Amino acid sequence: MQKTYNSAAEALDGVLLDGMLIAAGGFGLCGIPENLIEAILDAGTKNLTIASNNAGVDGFGLGMLLDSKQVKKMISSYVGENDEFMRQYLAGELELEFTPQGTLAERMRAGGAGIPGFYTKTGVGTVIAEGKEHKDFNGETYILEEGLVADLSIVKAWKGDAAGNLVYRKTSRNFNPNAATCGKVCVAEVEKIVPTGTLDPDLIHTPGIFVHRIFEGNHEKRIEQRTVREG
Amino acid sequence: MAWNRNQMAERAGQELRDGMYVNLGIGIPTLVSNYIPDGVDVTLQSENGMLGMGPFPTEENIDADLINAGKQTITELNRTSYFSSADSFAMIRGGKIAMAILGAMEVAENGDLANWMIPGKLVKGMGGAMDLVAGVGRVIVIMDHTNKKGETKLLKSCTLPLTGTGVVDEIITNLGVFEVVEGGLKVIEIADGVDMDEIRAKTEATLVE
């Protein structure tokens, strides 16, 4: 089966639907699938629910889909870098399911691994726990969180091959391997598609079985907080 | 003369023990990495997926693929490893991280912590803070003793949405160091030029002698 495509638009052909749930990799602007986000902007798909740790920044990354009002709901842990996000949320235009960062990662991991729910201590005694099943194990209280299965996963890796195997670079890995597993369809954008057989099989981060479509993109890789040491 | 940000960070550095894996939050906690005592070797965890966080880069070494949880560019060390967010929080929830040092909006005398939102005003999100306080061995808060309006941040009970209940072990403010004990907060150190009268006047939480 052919997995390689020539562009983000081609790779998304036939998989975008209004009202769908998309899981996106990336942390801040690091390791975000920037080409796929732009292609979704161009496609104009509406009423999206997006599970992503952050929502980009104003005018870049997922922030672009907020500006274009294509997002109905975000499932995120941190939105502090995005004024438009906060404005839409406080104005009641955008739904937000605040999900602790580790719970979000585990919801993706579990969803992709066929685990429909898991118990965690995270959020016990806070608003996050409201309405959720509580259960004690060894004298400690945990809450039930549900695995997340997305209609579509969009991820970004450093290198990939025609079999869909992915290798990430440094902290741009973040949510990408977890998001990749939880989509019914996973589309990956990479900086470089390398000949099959040249990635060391021992060092593949996401095995190709999780990746349905792959293409080589152009990455701006914008830096959010450019910080240098003195001297 | 209360402590400034760097003095608070330096005081927090004294809590570090050799061999610890430690997670530092955004803001003043990040400064603690400048005050790791001589002879103490700690490994810093960044919850976006890195163990062994190095210093900020020089201009030539900036790498967009290498950031900390505050989204700042950083560098790696020779011991560094990278991993997914799920693996990162497996370490955190799984109790492998010895200590977290983080900021706060409010702390209550029973160790309740609020640091992620002000309803209707400021919506930032909890990020990894709820997982950290639920999972790590020891939680230390560094914050100013009072807010911008001069109101105390050490309360009998928190007024803002909680990050965790009964999770804080110790609080380092510009006025001193406070341990969460049975019945309230125990003053274990007073900043230079500060006295108990000032601490009492600026603290709502019960102070335990």
Interface residues (C-beta under 8 A of the other chain):
Chain A: F27 G28 L29 C30 G31 N53 S76 S77 Y78 V79 G80 E81 M86 Y89 L90 L96 F98 P100 Q101 G102 T103 L104 A105 E106 M108 R109 T120 K121 T122 G123 V124 G125 T126 V127 I128 W158 Y168 R169 K170 T171 S172 R173 N174 F175 N176 P177 N178 H205 K221 R222 I223 E224 Q225 R226 T227 V228 R229
Chain B: S46 E47 N48 G49 M50 P55 F56 P57 T58 E59 I62 D63 A64 D65 L66 I67 N68 A69 G70 K71 Q72 T73 I74 E76 Y82 F83 S84 S85 A86 S88 F89 I92 R93 G120 V123 K124 G125 M126 G127 G128 A129 M130 D131 A134 G135 P161 L162 T163 G164 T165 G166
